[in-house]
Amino acid sequence: MPEITLLGWIHTIIAIVALLAGFYTLAIHKVITPEHKTGQLYLVCTLIAAVTALMIYKHGGFGAAHFLAVLTLLALIAGYFVTKITALSPIADYFQAFCFSGTLLFHMIPAITDGLLRLPVSDPILTSHEAPLLKQFYLSFLVIFFVGYICQFFWLKNRKQSNAV
């Protein structure tokens, strides 16, 4: 792996703050929304991390991490604006939860990849982006995302039903 640049360090630190804020927000509030301070922190840090990811070219061109950064930006935009469109209000909370939780998934893929390819510094755990262990992590994260979203869906549904009573 190439040495990490100053921009890479800034990106990494902001992404770690985003991950901590995101997991904390999910644990406490069940969903990530801009209604909570920790949700706001997560969303802002995620935005900055995605933008800075687009500026990092350690492998010479547009790669998988850049694609995930674009997906993250699209999910942030869609998740934010869905709540502003009156016609979509019946599904807005569900779609926002899907989008914002999806950004957490998009964080985890490069986080585990770079972490395992860089650490420990003297002898990284993995030496290839094609390592089967990475694919197992990706699949695990995808399953956790869908299970987590299903839980969020029912939590939001129950909250809407209890507010309607």
N, C-alpha and C positions, 0 to 999 in steps of 0.2 A: 504494500500500500504506500502511496506517496505520503510525504510528511503533511501534517495538517497546517494550513495557513491561518493567518489572523482571522480572516473571514470565516474559515472553517471552525475556529474556536468560538467565535461569536455565535455562529449558527448553532453549534453544538450546545453551548450553554443556554441559549434561548429555547432550543428544542427540549432540553432537559427540564427547564422551568415549565414549559408547556405540558410535558408529560406528567409531571408531578401535580400541576394544577388540574389537569384533565382527570386523572385518576382520583384525586381528592374530591373534585366536584361530583363525579359519578358516585363515589362512596357516600357522600353526604346528601346530595340532592337528587340522585338517581338519573338525572339527565344534565347535559351541558347546555346551558342557555345564557344569553347575555343578561338575564335578570339577576344573576348572582355575581358578586365580585370575583369569585374564583373562576366562574365561567367566562367573565370578561377577560381576566388575566390569561386564561387558556386560549381564548380566541385571538387575542392580540399577539401573544407569543407564537401561536401557530401561524398566523398571517406573516409575521416577520420571518419565522423559520422557513416557510414556503418560498417567500421572496428571495431570501438569502440562498436557499438551495439552488435556485435558478441561476445564481451567479457563480456557482462552484463547478468547475470543469476539470476534475482530477483525472478523467479518463479520455479527455480530448473531444468530447462531443455530448450531444443530448442523450442522456441515458435513462435508465429505469427510475433513478431518484428524481430526475427532472420531471418525468411523466407523473410520478406520485405528487410532486410539488404542484403541478398543474391541476391534477385531480383535487388536491387539497384546496387550492384557491377556488375552484369551481364549487366544491362542497360548501366552503365558507360563504360564498356569494349566494348560492341556492338556499342554504339553511337560514341565512339572515333575511333574505327577501321574501321567502315563502310566507313569513308571518305578516308581511306588509300587504299581501294581495288578498283582498276580502273574499274573492271567489274560492280561494284555497283554504280558507279558515277551518273547514271541517277536518282537513288532513294536515294542517300546518305544523302542529306540535309533533306529530308522528314523523313527518318528513324532516323537520329540523333535527329531531333526535337521530334519525338515520344519517343525515349529512354530517352533523357534528361528531357523532360517534365514529363515523367513517374516517374522519380526519385523524382520530386517535389510531385507527388501524394503519392509516397511511404514514403516521409517525413511526409506528413500531417496526415496520418492514426495514427502512434504512437504519433505524437504531440498532436492531439486532444484527443486521448485516455488517455495519461499520464496527460495532462493538466486538463481534467475534473475529473480524478480519484484522483488527488493530490491537486487541488486548489478549493477554498481557503484552506490553510493548516489545519485550525482547523475544517473545515466542508466541505469536497469536494462535488462538484456538483453531482457527481455520485459515487456509491459504488460498481458497478459491471461492468465487461467487457461485460456483456450480455445486458446492458441497451439499450432499443430501440432507445434512443436519439443518441447513438454512431452509430448504424446502419444507422440512417437517415443522420448523418454527412458523413459516408463512401459513401453512395449512392450519396449524394450531391457532394462530392469531385470527384467521378467517372464521374458524368455528367459534371461537370465543366472541368475536364481533357479532355473529348472527345470533348466538344464544343470548348475549347481552342485549342486543336490539329487541329480541322477542320479549325479554323481561321488561325492557323499557316500554315497549308497545302496550303490554298489559298493565303496567304501572300507570301509564298515561291514560289508558282507557278507564281504569278504576277511578283515577282522580277526576276525570271528566264526569263519570257517572255519579260520584259522591258530591261533586259541586252542583250537579243538576238537580239533586234532591232537595 
